[in-house]
Amino acid sequence: MLICLKPLAFIICLIPVAQLAYGYYSDNLTANPIEYITRFTGSWSLIILLASLAVTPLRRLTGWNELIKLRRMIGLFAFFYAALHFSTYMVLDLDFDFAAIAKDIWKRPYITVGFSALVLMIPLAVTSTAGMIRRLGKRWQQVHYLVYPIAMLGVLHFYWLVKADIRRPVQYGSVLALLLGIRLAFRLTPIVKTWRAKGSTPLLPSSAAPRGRKEVGAGTERSA
Ligand code: HEM
């Protein structure tokens, strides 16, 4: 199944860039093509980043373990669109004016935040090879936890740049909150189950658990 799934996901992730190329060749990128390309690539970077965060919850909810093998590729596509997004801004918008770029990063909070997200994506992209995964061992997972702050920065970047209509950044933020909530629930479920099985109260050490409950548990154990 994965043999089909991976090329399919690859083709789906290429559709936005193909759409952009088609728009360019058919001269159909609106009256302000630079703004259009910047917004288009920024949106797709964030959408694909959220898709990469949805892989683990989907896998756990459906039991479809093969899905996990798509995560790295989807994450790399998010970086690809972020790099296109930044290149559009640097090359087409600011014409390699590095002083103006540095000034924007320093002075405009939404650019500062977008730039931080992009910089944080670099270690994830660099360490996504099989060799790096092997070499880093447990530390690889720690590095890849960066995906959460990156997604938060991406949403904040969008929220800060819109002038009036905050609906779209709020929608992206809600999807992110939902995905993080599902992950938190997965993390907490086994802990709560263990607490319940032990008959102790969460957040209290077993010695501090209410005396009545402890005695009932002890009595039951003895009579069993
Ligand atoms: C150095 C890095 C970045 C720069 C300089 C940058 C710059 C920009 C600019 C100039 C715009 C258009 C603002 C406007 O039209 O008013 C924009 C929009 C946007 N950017 Fe970025 N950005 C960066 C990184 C990122 C990253 C990493 C993401 C995603 C994770 C992202 C997501 C977005 C989104 C979603 C939009 C709005 C698109 C829309 O209006 O539909 N940006 N960015």
Residues whose N, C-alpha, C, O or C-beta is under 5 A from the ligand:
A	BS01	HEM	T38 R39 G42 S43 S45 L46 A82 F86 Y89 I111 G114 F115 A117 L118 G154 F158 L161
